[in-house]
Each structure stands twice: as structure tokens, then as C-alpha cells.
Amino acid sequence: MYITPDFKEKFQVYPLSIHELSDRIVCMAKGKSEDVIFVFGPDSDFCGTEKSYEGTEYKECPLTRENAEALKKLFPFTRPVPVLKTHKTLGLGDRLGRATAGHIKLMKDYPYIRPVFAQQSMRELNLTGRRYEDVIADVVFAVFRENYTLGYGADGDHLKTEEDIRYALDCGCTMITLDCSDHINNDAASYDDATVNQKYQADAELESRYIGKTFTLKNGMSFTFPENEFRRIVLIYKEAIDFAVQIYNDIFRGNQNADLEISIDETLTPTTPLQHFFVANELKNAGALPVTMAPRFCGEFQKGIDYIGDIHQFEKEFEVHANIAKEFGYKISVHSGSDKFATFSIVGKYTDGIYHVKTAGTNWLEAMRVVAQEDPALYREVHKFALSVLPEARKYYHISADEKTIPDVDTLSDRELPDLMSRDNSRQVIHITYGLILQAKNPDGTSRFRDRLYQVWHDYEETYHKNLYNHIRRHITELGN
Ligand code: ZN
């Protein structure tokens, strides 16, 4: 059995997608508005339409969840696996389900970096109208199509409840980022001493572990807990630690199928090194250390733009955070890592190249750059819509962008439009409105932009993948690779 050159050319079969088993061939081809799967030979696992071309019988199968399951069953390399324990890992959340094939081309050039191709939070799922089944299915198709056999992870990102975690794991996620922010008492960070003392409930056992003690790391760095500071830290973090320990015990103890990341980054104030040490030490005492931890660093990690803040202070504090992580044996995870070029050499240096860095939104911005390049009229329409719904989007995402400084798109030439995706203010506006853009409807209920955007991304996929390759590679090289 084999596929004729004539067939390959006529149907635009992806060369790397041709996979032969003893009794059948499965491959993928570029359909009109979406890729399709072709199966030659026994096809009981796939749903599709029987077809024939010049005497060859085959089945044409759409990209459905069921057909992703069929691929996973026949080709184990397409299933997500736990990867977080590898030294270098990179989260590459693909909100559109169209970026992964581009990411794969890049990751093949860095085989020692393990990718987490699927990475979505509940917020992202709600804003894009997808479910974890869809997110993972899209990655399965891309991994099969590009024959990426090195193994990738799937992150149920920023999950806050046991129910959501179990749902993500059932869908095949191999990593969970536990978001403890609902259990962190932000207010306590700014209590005066009297309020701290009033709210604090004595805990003799806990106090005996910290008050008057000095903790020295292997590298000589030491931590002491002044009594009042200790009480404040307990007020801020104790409940979050208890929550993390409970989730660890219920779901992750002895679990070989998924890695746990603990995130304390979605808070109003940065995690001080002393606070980080306390959280780590308490997790260790409970035997509940995660594989990665995401503190909130000083300065601002806003969406889609470079670091804002005092980079020297960041470097000083990051060194301590990295040393704490090394001491306890987990990796530092950097969230909102898209475009944080000022920080990457610091991250690479002080972690000794052992890190997890998450990017997501920048992949969407590169997709919108393709629209600006290839369909200026559609870009202008989307851009104006984004500005009109900005107040709504600001409820979900904090950005400092001043939209008044963005030039009127009607006064820009077509050639000037892509440059908007290189300017901070327009980047942020397009960045945070992705959900509203993708879900916008016409009065008759049809999609206002989504279908047209997806058609552009399908037609100009190579442009998109080239943009992604260059942009994400810059992240990788500045991390020291
Ligand atoms: Zn985060």
C-alpha cells in the first residue's frame, strides 16, 4: 500500500504526516478551510466519509475530538506526557489551535527543551469558547502532522478547584498549575502591626519552627523570621499552603501521570524571598513539594510587552528565589513570559538553566500580525472592534496601555498596519480583547470575525509559522540557548 505522488500533490498531503502501519496508512492534508485526515486501509477507529480517487479507496476524516482519540490510540507519540521534570521546559499556550505546527518546527531545533504545547486556563477556555478536549485535540493533530515524536506536555493552567483539576486530568493534561490566589490574604500585606497582632491566631507548633530560628541554604544565604513579619506571612499564606497540601494529598501524591506546579503569582503584591522560603519550607514539612513554583516577582509582567520595573531589583530578588527553588529541589516557573526579553538572561543565569517559562498571548499577537499583513481590511475591522470593547476586556486583564496614543487605523497605509503589532499600546489592546474578538457575533448569530480570521490563518499558515518561529526563538536564545 502506498500513496501515489499524484494523490499527494492533488490533495496537498503534508509530507511529514504520512504514517504507515502494518495494515494501513494515515496522513493529513490541507483542506479548503481546515486540515483533513486520510486513512487508507482498515478504518474502524476513524469517523469520516468513504471516498475513492483513481481506483484508490480511502476515508476522509475531519478534525474532530473522536478522530484525535483515534490518532492517540494508533500513534502513542501524539499523547501528552509529563515533561516538567526536564531541566528546560517551555509553555506555549496555543489559544487558536493553529500555532502548534509552527512551534514544532522551532522545538525540533532545540530537542533538549521540552515543550508544553497545550496550556490553557479556565479563563482562556471561556474567552475562546473551547474545552480542554479541543485544546489537546488540536495539539494531537499538529504533533501527528509534523511528526513530533519527542514528547510534549499539556498544562491545565491556573486551576483553582479540585473539580477543574479532575476535569483537566480526565482530558489528558499532564501538568496542573494550581492557582492558590483565592486563598492568599492580600490585605494582610498592608496591615499595620497592631492589625497583624489582632488578626493573628497563635499556633505554638508553627511558631516553634520559625521564631528565633535561622535557616541557612547550602550556598550560605540565610533567612530569619522577626516575630511580627512571621505573623504577617502566616496571615497571608497559611490558608493557601493548607489548600495546596490538600490538593497534593488528594491528587498528586504518588501520581506518575501528571506534574504539579504551585502558583502564588496572581496576587497584588510581589512574593518576597522570605515569604517564598516560608511557603516552600511548609510544603516540604507536609511532604507536598511541587515540581515547579511560580512566585510573583517584583515589577510588572504585563501581557504581551517587556518587563516594567527596576531590573536591578528584579535580578537581586530573582537570584534569591532561584536559590530557594534549588534548595528545595523544584524549578522556578515564570508566568506571563511572553516578550519579557529584559528578564530572560537573568532567568537563565540564576536558575543554572533549569526553569519553566510560560508564553501564550504572544502567539495570538503573531496571528493578528498575519491578518494585518495579509488582510488589511479585516484587520482594520477587528482593530476598531477591539477599541470599542476595551473597557469590557480591562475587567479581566490589567494593562497600562493608553489607547489614545494608537494611531487611527484609517489613516495608516496597509503596509503600516503590521507595525501596530510591534508597538506596546496596540499590542496590549489586541492582546486582551482576544476573547471578545473571537466570540463576537453578527445579529443573525453567525460569527462576526472568527471564521474569517481562521480562514486567513489557514490560507497564510506558513507566514504565521515563520513569524512564530522567529519570535519564540528570540525568547529561547535570550534564555541562554
Ligand atoms: Zn500566572
Residues whose N, C-alpha, C, O or C-beta is under 5 A from the ligand:
A	BS01	ZN	D265 H335
